[in-house]
Amino acid sequence: MTYLNGEIDCYCYMVLRGKPAAVLPVKKECVRGVKDRIINFHRLKAFEKELSEEWSSIWIYDKDFMLEIINCLPEKPNTIFEHWVLGKVFGFSDEAIEKFIRNYTL
């Protein structure tokens, strides 16, 4: 779990420094410990989404309104808008999103 704590701390640090959200896949048996570290150690919010029978995605965020946005995100983005929204959620700059969209649409 030590390597996982380092990964959690890294993602939490990015959210604490202004990234709207972060997500990491974890085995289901680790979910309780991961959420505990996010919520109690870093004082952030955590939301679990099931990926498979053995895995979950743990979303890390700070602002309450982000939960609704997370729940509306596409699983497989297809449109420019969906890619743009995901870029914003993960804290990419407008320039980086534009570069990705230009390459994506060509």
Backbone hydrogen bonds, N-H to C=O, Kabsch-Sander energy under -0.5 kcal/mol:
donor,donor_aa,acceptor,acceptor_aa,energy
5,N,1,M,-2.3
6,G,2,T,-1.8
7,E,3,Y,-1.8
8,I,4,L,-2.8
9,D,5,N,-2.8
10,C,6,G,-2.0
11,Y,7,E,-2.4
12,C,8,I,-2.8
13,Y,9,D,-2.4
14,M,10,C,-1.9
15,V,11,Y,-2.0
16,L,12,C,-3.0
17,R,13,Y,-1.5
18,G,15,V,-1.6
19,K,14,M,-2.4
21,A,89,V,-1.3
22,A,60,I,-1.9
24,L,58,I,-1.7
26,V,56,S,-2.9
28,K,54,E,-2.8
30,C,27,K,-2.2
31,V,27,K,-0.6
31,V,28,K,-1.0
34,V,30,C,-2.4
35,K,31,V,-2.9
36,D,32,R,-2.2
37,R,33,G,-2.1
38,I,34,V,-2.3
39,I,35,K,-2.8
40,N,36,D,-2.7
41,F,36,D,-0.7
41,F,37,R,-1.1
42,H,37,R,-1.7
44,L,38,I,-2.2
45,K,61,Y,-2.9
47,F,59,W,-2.0
49,K,57,S,-2.6
51,L,55,W,-2.2
52,S,55,W,-2.3
56,S,26,V,-2.6
57,S,49,K,-3.7
58,I,24,L,-2.6
59,W,47,F,-3.3
59,W,57,S,-0.6
60,I,22,A,-3.2
61,Y,45,K,-2.0
62,D,20,P,-0.6
66,M,63,K,-1.5
67,L,64,D,-1.5
68,E,65,F,-0.6
69,I,65,F,-1.3
70,I,66,M,-3.1
71,N,67,L,-2.2
72,C,68,E,-1.0
72,C,69,I,-0.8
73,L,69,I,-0.8
73,L,70,I,-1.0
83,H,79,T,-2.1
84,W,80,I,-2.6
85,V,81,F,-2.8
86,L,82,E,-2.1
87,G,83,H,-2.4
88,K,84,W,-2.3
89,V,85,V,-2.6
90,F,86,L,-2.1
91,G,88,K,-1.5
92,F,87,G,-2.8
97,I,93,S,-2.4
98,E,94,D,-2.7
99,K,95,E,-2.4
100,F,96,A,-2.2
101,I,97,I,-2.8
102,R,98,E,-2.6
103,N,99,K,-2.0
104,Y,100,F,-2.7
105,T,101,I,-2.4
106,L,102,R,-0.7
